[in-house]
Amino acid sequence: MDVNRFRGLIAIQQRIAAGSGALQDVLQAIVDETSVMPQANGVVIELRDADQLYYAAASGSSAPMVGLRLPLNASLSGMSILTGQPLQCDDSETDSRVNRAACRRVGLRSMIVVPIPHQGQTVGVLKYHAPQIAAFTDEDMLVAHLLVGPIAVGFSSIAEADAQKASAELRKIVQLKEQFVSSVNHELRTPLTSISGALTLLTSGAVELPETAAPLIEIAARNAKRLKRLVDDLLDLDRIDGGKLKYVIEETDLCALLLDVVEQTSPFAAEAGVRLTLDAPRRPVLAMTDGDRLFQVVANLISNAAKFSPAGSTVQVILLPASAGARIRVVDEGPGIPAEFRPRLFDRFSQSPHTEGLSNMPGTGLGLAISRSIVEQLGGKLDLDETYFTGAAFEISLPLRAPALRQDAA
């Protein structure tokens, strides 16, 4: 191996030893020393953050990208993190695993990606890229492997301090959250209920209004309902997180429950110009579950489907019983859910830009997260049918026997 590469490795070690031990200093020392990989025109260290990765340190043509966030499943780096395996691309123009447009922006034609291990997990990757085809050899891969060692040590050295700091911050966050939920419940919910009641009286025709006032009252009533939904969703989330959401498990006829949901949500659907249909067996389908919570979930799915479906379309509610369980499907004819948004579909406060302007009653971005948590507590699963691209289909899989609820949630 070229002596200059050895000198580069030694320079990195000396800089790390002379530094404060902070992780960012370790990362910067590695990306700044270009002599260890002279053919590279860029060095990047990407770290994992939940379902994303971000550029924590970079040099060369990738330096302006520091702070950039990308979906974990959208790059060779993400693939290396998910598999824990080193990966190599010899030609970005022919390799289907890489984002060709992104590679062109930084002059990347070939690259090597090495995972960074820490406490049995892959926390990120070290990536070198070059403007030439097949610029990296097995020797280069070995050098990159040598460099992930100091990064892993950097993670370990900050682990204890970070844990203490995180514990203190967590205590503060929990306290603030409890204060916030208490304020929402007492200071906002009660007056909001009074406002909503008064606006309902005005819009019902109980009070004669000037023609110019009626549209304004309708706007106020619509937004009061939206705010009330947000408050209710926040309180439900707090109960779910604290294991305090009450469940009453009893024998429930799923056919009767779905008929009730469809009847009660039909006026909302009709207002949107959408027709609801129910396809269910004529005989009872009995399950040991919480009928009220299941009603809440199905009503939320129907409301979402109706809001984003075109006028004149149909939303289908389908019950498919089996010997050990049942499936409840809610299928619409709306615009569908883009593939790039699907991984975040059930995240809290997650709303797809493609639904903007499709409804005058935008949601809170919490309904699907709450619904999935409830269904899982009932022993089932709530998923999107990935085969639908024109329209959307959500499916609840539910056991017919009583679920094993957590002790604190029962």
N, C-alpha and C positions, 0 to 999 in steps of 0.2 A: 504494500500500500504506500502511496506517496507520502513522504515525510511531512509535507505541509498539512496533510489531513491529521496526522498525529499531533502536530503543533496546535491545530485548531481545537482538537479534543481537549488538550491540556489547557489551552486558553479558556475554554468554557468552564472547566473544573476550577481553575484559579479565580475566575470572575464570580462563580457561585460561592466559593469558599470565602471570598472577600466581601460578599454582599450581606444583606440583613437576614437572608434565609426566607424572605417573602416569596411566595409562589410566583408572582408576576415577575420578580427579578430573575428567577430561574428560567422562566419561559423566554424572557427577553434576551438573556445571555445566549440561549440556544439559537434563536432565530437570527440574532445579529452576526453570529460567526459563520460566514459563508465559505470559509476555506475548507470545511469538512465535506462540502458537496459542491465543488467548483462549477459543475455543469448546470446547476440549478439557477433559474432566474427568479425563484421565489420560495420562501419557506413559510409554512403556516402551522400553528398549533390550534386545533379546534377542540373545544371541550363540550361535553354533553350537558344539557339542561333540560331534563324531562324528555319531551318528544322533539326537542330541537337541538341543534348544535350551533355554537357561536365561535367566531374568530377571536381567540383570546390574545394571540400575539402573531405578528407576521412581519416579513421583510421582503425586499425586492418588489416585484410587480404586484404582489398581494398586500403590501403594506397599507394601502388606502382602504382595505376591506376590514380592518380591525373593528370589531363590534357587530359585524354582519351576522344575522341569524338566518338559519335555513332549516327546513324540515329534516328530521333525522333520516327519513327514508328516501331522500331525493338526491343522494350523491354517493360517490365511492367511499368518502369518509364515513358517512352514516352507515354504510354497509359493513365497513371494517369495525365500527363500534358495536353494531348489532351482532356480528359473528365472532368478534374477538380475534380476527385473523388479519395478518398483513396482506395488503393487496397492491397490485401493480397494473398500471395502464400504459401500454406501449404506444398507443395512437388514439388520441381523443376523438379523432374524426371518424373512427370506425368502431369504437368501443361503446356499446349501447348502455353501459352502466353509468356513464358520466353525462353531465349537462354540457352539451357541445357549445352552446352560446356563452355560458359562463366561462368555459375554458378559453374561448377566443378572447374574452375581455381581458384576461390577464396574460395572454400569450402562452398558454399551457398546451403542450402537445403530448407530453408523457409525464407520468408521476409515479411515486411510491408513497404508500400510506401505511404507517405502523401504529398499532393500537397502544394506548397508554394504560397499563393495569394499575389498579389500586384496590386493596382489600377484596380481592376476588371479583372485581367488576372492571369493565372497560370504561374509563372516565373521559377518554378523548383520543385524539390521534395526532401524530407528528407527520406532516406531509411536505415532501419536496417535489417541486415541479420544474420542468424544463421546456424550452421552445422547440426542441428537436424530438424526432420519433425515436423511441426505444433508447432514451438517454441514460437509463439506470441499469446497473448490473446487480448480481448477487452480492458483490462486495459492498455496493452502496446500501443495500438493504441491511447488511450486517452493521454498518456504521450507524444507520438510523436506529437500529435496535439498541446500540450502545447508548444513544442519547435519550431514550425514553426512561432509562434508569434514574438519572437525576430528577426528571419531572416527577416520577413516582415518589422519590424521596421528598421532594418539595411538598407533595400532597400530604405525606405522613407527618412532616414537621409542623404543618399548620393545623393538623387534625384536632389536637387537644385544645389549642387556643380557640379554634373555630367552634368546637363543641361547647365550650364554656360560654362564649359570646352568643352562640345561637340559643342556648338554654335561657340566658337572661333576656334575650330579645323575644323568645317565644312566650315567656311569662308576661312580658309587657303586651304582646299582641293579644294573648288570651284575655287579659284584663280589659284592653281597649275594645275587643270584640264583645265581651259581656256588657260593657257600658253602652256600646252602640246598639246592641239588640234590645237592651232594656229601654233605651231612648226611642227606638223605632216602635216598640210595642206600646209604650205609654204616651209618648209625646206626639206620635204621628198617626198611629192607627185609629185612635178614638176620634180626633177631629176629622180625619179623612172619611170615616164612616158617616159622620154627620153631613159632610159636604156632599158625598155621593148620594145620600138619601134625599137631600134638598134638590139636587140637580135632577134626580129621577122624577120627583114630583113635577118639576118644571117641564121636563121633556114629555111627561105622560099626558099633558093637556089639562092637568088639574088647575093650573093657573094660566090665565090668558096673557099671552106675550105679544109684543109688537113683532111684526114680520122680520124686522132687522135684527131682533134679539135672538130669534129661534136658532139660526145657524151657530151663533156664538155659544149658546147654551149647550148645543149638541157637541161642539168641540170640547167644551169644558167637561161635560159628562164623560166623553170618550177618554179623555186624558186622566180623569179621576179614576176611572175603572183600571186604566193601565197602571197608575201609581199604586192602587190597592193590590193589584196582582203582584207587583214588585215587592211590596211590603210582605204580603203573604208568602211569597217565594223565599224571601230572606229569612223569615221566621221558620219556615219549613227546613231550609238548609241548616240553620242553627240547631234545630232539633235532631236532624239526621246526623250532623257532626258530633253532637253530644250524646247520641244514642237515646234520645228522649222522645222520638216520634212514636206515638202510641199505635199499637196494632191489636186488633180484635179478631182473632182467628175463629171462624165458625163456618158451618156448612153453607155454601153459597151456590145458587144456581147461576152459572155463567150466562146461560141464554137469557134469563130474565134480567140480569145485570146489564148485559149489552143492549137489550131492548130499551131499558131505562135510560142508558147513556145516549143512545141515538135519539130518543124522543126529546130529551132535555137539551141536546146540542143542535137539534134541527132548526130552531129559530135563528141561531147564530149563523148556521150554514146557509139558510135561506136568504138572510140579509146579504151574504156574499154571493148569492146567485148559484149556490152549489147544492146538489141533491145528495142526501145520505141514503145508503142502502145497507141492509143487514142480511147476511147469509149465515144462518145458524140452524142446527137441528131443531126439529119440533119437540123432541123429548128433552127433559131437563139434563143438563150436564153439571154434575155436582163436584165442587172442589172445596177443600178445607183451606180457606184463605180469608183475607180481610177485604170484604166487598167494597167498603167505602174508599180504601186506598187504591184498589184496583180501578174503581170508578174514576178516581182522580187522574190516574195514568191514562186510561183510554180516552177520557174527555180531553185531556191535553193533546194527545195525538190527533184526535178528530179536529180540534180547534186549529192546530197547526196546518193540517191538510186543507181545511176549508179556507183558511186565510190566504194561502199561497196557490190555490187552484183557480183556473180561469172560470169566469161565469159560464154556466151551462154545463159544466163538467160534473162528474160523479165521484164521491168518496165512498169506497166500499169498506164495510166492517165485516170481517169473516171470522167465524169460529170453527176450528178444526179439532175436534176431540180425538183422543187416542186412549189406549188402555191405561197408560200410566200418567198421562198429562194432556194438556190442551195447548193449542196455538191460537192466538188472537192476532189477526192481521188488519192493519189499517192502510189502505192503498189509495193513492190519489193520482190525478192526471195533471199535476202541476209541472213546474220547470225541471224537476229533478234536483239532485244534490251533486255538485261538481266533485270530481274525484279528488281534487287537491284539498277540498274542505272536509272530506269524510273523516280523516283521522282526528279532527277536532270537534266533530259533530256533538258529542256528548260532554264536552268540556263546559265548565261554568262560564257564563257571560259570553259564550261563543255564538256569534251570529254571522252568517255568510253574506258577503256583499251582494251575491246574486239575487237575494230576496228584497233588496232595497226597492221601494216604490211599488211592490206587488200588493201591499196591504196598507190601509190607513190605520191599522191597529198593530204596530210593531210589538214584538215580544220582548221579554226581559233577558233572554239568553240563558235562563235557568231551568225552564220547564223540562227539557230532555235530561238534564243532569239529575234533577229531582226524581223524575219518572224512573230512570234506570236504577237509582238507589233504592227506591221503594220496591220495584220488581225483584231486585236481588235479595232484599230482606224477606220477600215472600217466597224465596227459594227458586225463583225463575231467572230468566234472562230477557233483556230488551235489546234488540239489534236492528240495524238497517239491513234490508235485503240488498246485497251489493250487486245483484244482477240487474237492478232497475236503474236506467239512466233517463228515460222519459217518464216523468212521474217518480213517486217515491213510495216505498212499502216498508213499514215498520212492523216488526213481529215480536210479540210477547210469547215466550215459552214458559208455561206455568205447570207445576206439578199438581196433581189432584189430591195428594195427601198433604197433611199439615207441614209447613216448613219448620226447620230448626232455627228459630230466631235467636239472635244474640241475647244474652241475659239482660244487658242494659237496654236493649231496644224492645223487649217484649212488653 
